[in-house]
Amino acid sequence: MPPMNDPLRPVVLAYTAVCEALSAAAIGRNRRDPDGTVLAVSGAPVATLNAVISPNLEPSPEAVEALAGDPSLTALPWSIQVRGVPGQSVTEVAAQHGLTSVTAQPLMIRRPDAGPPPQPVDGPLHVRRVHGDELGLYAETMARGFSVPREVFEVFADPALAKTEGFTFYLAEVDGIPVGTGMAATLGDLLGVFNISVLPHHRRRGHGRAITLEIVRAGYAVGATTAYLYASAMGEPVYASAGFHTEEVLTSFTAPS
């Protein structure tokens, strides 16, 4: 049984639901252990998009091991993701599967007491929602923003993904030219913010913050009260300036590059 004094568990469960929905839309594979540990395989060549994720403060090494042996992970980059500082038993399970590289991402949350996000500042940047027939452009822009080949994010180009309940995709444009991306995933009163990217030549102009705040404004307008995201080291100060605060970390085990 999960502990009663775990206020972050609903947030982490919302994150695992996003991973499951993405893999389902990509015709990947999902499995769920009775303790809540999830296998979500999208098939994308990205370790974080093919993952065994435990939402528990004390992950079960048995549940992690059972899902880590799933054949759908064969020949794909993949990860084991747990909350906080991992214990020895889970670390050993990861090592047995060759996942010995460890990274930690801050879980940042924007609580209701942060108040409504500020109104957008007049400027050349325009952030808009995109429809299914524009997801190819979305995937291409995101790949350019992260400086990786287009095929890395091909999973996000499928028009069917736009029909996933709670998912909304955004393009940021300057003079009609795409310069950044974002994605929202809403579950109840929780708003997940994902895929914030800005093309290299357009960084350090506040675009990442502007995209994030537009997603938060739109989510709050339809009933969300709390926003969350997993930040990179580069993005953490940007999100902090948008009212997010680090409350936990997500530790990922991956194979060494």
C-alpha positions in Angstrom: 0.0 0.0 0.0 1.3 3.5 -0.8 1.9 5.7 2.2 -0.8 8.1 3.2 1.6 11.0 3.6 2.7 11.2 0.0 1.2 14.5 -1.4 3.3 14.2 -4.6 1.9 10.8 -5.6 -1.0 12.2 -7.6 1.4 14.3 -9.6 3.6 11.3 -10.4 0.6 9.2 -11.2 -0.5 11.9 -13.7 3.0 11.7 -15.3 2.8 7.9 -15.6 -0.6 8.3 -17.2 0.8 10.6 -19.8 3.6 8.1 -20.6 0.9 5.3 -20.9 -1.3 7.5 -23.2 1.7 8.4 -25.4 2.7 4.7 -25.8 -0.9 3.7 -26.5 -1.2 6.4 -29.2 2.0 5.2 -30.7 0.7 1.6 -30.8 3.4 0.8 -28.3 3.0 -1.4 -25.3 1.7 -0.8 -21.7 1.7 -3.0 -18.6 0.9 -2.1 -15.0 1.9 -3.9 -11.9 -0.6 -4.0 -9.0 1.6 -1.6 -7.0 1.3 1.0 -9.7 4.6 0.5 -11.4 4.2 1.1 -15.2 5.8 -0.1 -18.3 5.3 2.4 -21.1 6.9 1.7 -24.5 6.4 4.2 -27.3 9.0 2.7 -29.7 10.7 6.0 -30.1 14.5 6.0 -30.1 14.6 7.9 -26.8 15.3 6.1 -23.5 12.9 8.3 -21.5 10.0 7.4 -23.9 10.4 3.7 -23.2 10.4 3.3 -19.5 9.6 1.3 -16.4 8.3 3.9 -14.0 7.6 3.5 -10.3 5.3 6.1 -8.7 6.1 4.9 -5.2 8.4 6.5 -2.7 9.9 3.1 -2.1 9.9 1.3 -5.4 9.5 -2.5 -5.4 12.6 -4.1 -7.0 10.4 -7.1 -7.8 7.9 -5.1 -9.7 10.6 -3.2 -11.5 12.4 -6.4 -12.4 9.3 -8.0 -13.7 8.5 -5.2 -16.1 12.1 -4.6 -17.1 12.2 -8.1 -18.6 9.4 -7.3 -21.1 10.5 -8.3 -24.6 9.2 -5.1 -26.1 12.2 -3.3 -24.6 14.6 -5.4 -26.7 16.7 -3.3 -29.1 15.2 0.0 -27.8 16.9 2.6 -25.7 15.0 2.5 -22.4 15.1 3.6 -18.8 14.1 2.8 -15.3 12.6 5.8 -13.5 12.1 6.2 -9.8 11.5 9.0 -7.4 14.2 10.6 -5.3 17.4 8.9 -4.4 17.2 5.2 -5.5 18.0 2.5 -3.0 20.6 -0.3 -3.6 18.1 -2.9 -4.6 16.6 -0.9 -7.5 20.1 0.2 -8.5 21.2 -3.4 -8.7 18.2 -4.3 -10.9 19.1 -1.5 -13.3 22.7 -2.6 -13.4 21.7 -6.1 -14.2 20.1 -4.7 -17.3 23.1 -2.6 -18.2 21.5 0.7 -17.1 24.3 2.2 -15.2 24.1 5.8 -16.2 22.1 7.8 -13.6 20.6 11.3 -14.1 18.2 13.3 -11.9 15.5 15.7 -13.2 13.8 18.1 -10.9 10.0 17.7 -10.5 8.8 21.3 -10.5 5.3 22.3 -9.4 3.3 25.5 -9.8 0.9 25.5 -6.9 -2.4 27.5 -6.7 -0.8 29.9 -4.3 1.4 31.1 -7.1 -1.6 32.9 -8.5 -2.7 33.3 -12.1 0.2 33.5 -14.6 0.9 37.0 -15.8 -0.6 38.2 -19.1 1.6 37.8 -22.2 3.9 40.7 -23.1 3.4 42.2 -26.5 6.1 41.1 -28.8 6.8 39.1 -32.0 6.3 35.7 -30.4 2.9 34.0 -31.0 2.0 30.7 -29.3 -0.9 28.8 -30.8 -2.5 25.4 -30.6 -1.9 23.0 -33.5 -4.2 20.4 -35.0 -3.4 16.8 -36.1 -2.4 17.7 -39.6 0.3 20.0 -38.3 2.0 17.5 -36.0 4.6 16.7 -38.6 5.7 20.4 -38.4 5.5 20.2 -34.6 7.8 17.1 -34.5 10.3 18.7 -36.9 10.4 21.9 -34.9 10.9 20.1 -31.6 13.7 18.0 -33.1 15.4 21.2 -34.3 14.9 22.7 -30.8 16.6 19.7 -29.2 19.2 19.5 -32.0 18.4 15.9 -32.8 17.3 14.2 -36.0 13.7 14.4 -37.0 13.1 10.6 -36.6 13.9 10.9 -32.8 10.5 12.6 -32.3 8.6 11.0 -35.2 6.2 9.5 -32.6 4.8 13.0 -32.2 4.1 13.5 -35.9 1.2 11.0 -36.0 -2.1 13.0 -36.5 -3.9 10.4 -34.3 -1.9 11.7 -31.3 -4.0 14.9 -31.4 -7.1 12.9 -30.5 -5.6 11.7 -27.2 -7.7 12.9 -24.4 -6.1 15.7 -22.5 -3.3 16.3 -24.9 -2.8 19.7 -26.5 0.1 20.7 -28.7 1.6 24.2 -29.2 3.8 25.9 -31.8 5.6 29.2 -31.0 6.1 31.4 -34.1 7.8 34.6 -35.0 6.5 36.2 -38.1 4.8 32.9 -38.9 8.0 30.9 -38.7 8.0 28.1 -36.0 10.7 28.7 -33.4 9.5 26.5 -30.5 7.1 23.9 -29.1 5.2 22.8 -26.1 2.7 20.2 -25.0 0.1 20.1 -22.3 -1.4 17.0 -20.7 -4.4 17.7 -18.5 -5.8 15.1 -16.0 -8.4 16.5 -13.6 -6.9 19.6 -11.9 -3.3 18.7 -12.8 -1.6 20.2 -15.9 1.6 18.5 -17.1 3.9 20.7 -19.2 6.1 18.8 -21.7 8.2 19.2 -24.8 9.3 22.9 -24.2 11.8 23.6 -26.9 13.3 26.7 -28.6 15.4 26.7 -31.7 19.0 27.5 -30.9 19.1 30.9 -32.7 16.0 32.0 -30.8 17.1 31.3 -27.3 17.8 33.7 -24.5 14.9 35.9 -25.5 12.3 34.6 -23.0 10.6 32.3 -25.5 10.8 29.2 -23.3 9.2 31.0 -20.4 6.5 32.5 -22.7 5.6 29.2 -24.1 5.4 27.7 -20.6 3.2 30.5 -19.3 0.8 30.3 -22.3 0.3 26.6 -21.6 -0.3 27.3 -18.0 -2.8 30.1 -18.8 -4.7 27.8 -21.2 -4.7 24.9 -18.7 -6.0 27.1 -15.8 -8.7 28.4 -18.1 -10.2 24.9 -18.5 -10.0 24.0 -14.8 -6.5 23.0 -13.9 -5.2 24.5 -10.6 -1.7 22.9 -10.4 0.9 22.6 -13.1 3.9 20.3 -13.0 6.9 19.5 -15.2 10.2 17.7 -15.2 13.0 20.2 -15.9 16.5 20.0 -17.4 19.3 21.8 -15.6 19.2 24.5 -18.3 15.4 24.9 -17.9 15.1 24.9 -14.1 15.8 28.6 -13.6 13.4 29.5 -16.5 10.6 27.5 -14.9 11.3 29.0 -11.5 10.8 32.4 -13.0 7.4 31.2 -14.2 6.3 30.3 -10.6 7.4 26.6 -10.5 9.3 25.3 -7.5 11.4 22.1 -7.3 9.7 19.6 -4.9 11.4 16.3 -5.8 13.6 14.6 -8.4 13.0 11.8 -10.8 16.0 9.5 -11.1 16.5 7.8 -14.5 18.7 4.8 -15.1 19.8 4.4 -18.7 22.5 2.6 -20.7 25.8 4.5 -21.0 26.0 6.5 -24.3 
